[in-house]
Amino acid sequence: MRVWLVQMRKGLVEPCVLAALREGEAYGYQILQRLGSGESLGISESTVYPVLARLAAQRLVRVRESPSPAGPPRRYYRLTSAGEARLVEMTACWRQMASVVNALLKEK
């Protein structure tokens, strides 16, 4: 895979995960479903869980465990007010950058 594409995707994972949690509390697999399995973004379970752990350490998401119908307890994630603020900030930055990039890439 092209290195530039990998790097671009890495930068988009965090705002996409935060945006998926804007819909409400969810566990990892539900987040992947909200992201549409993240195929075009290259988002998989091995990508999402480390990001969720980092977001929890930064107190941008709150985590709670609940028994699962089968298997180990599920970890549910919810945006904190700091996470919501970060998402607003990231969204504004994304829109500004996308606008500039779209203008630069526009065909003449």
MODA-V779923 format. One line per field, one symbol per residue. ss: DSSP state (H for helix, E for strand, - for the rest). Layout:
ss=???
This chain:
ss=--HHHHHHHHHHHHHHHHHHH----EEHHHHHHH-HHH------HHHHHHHHHHHHH---EEEEEE-------EEEEEE-HHHHHHHHHHHHHHHHHHHHHHHHH---
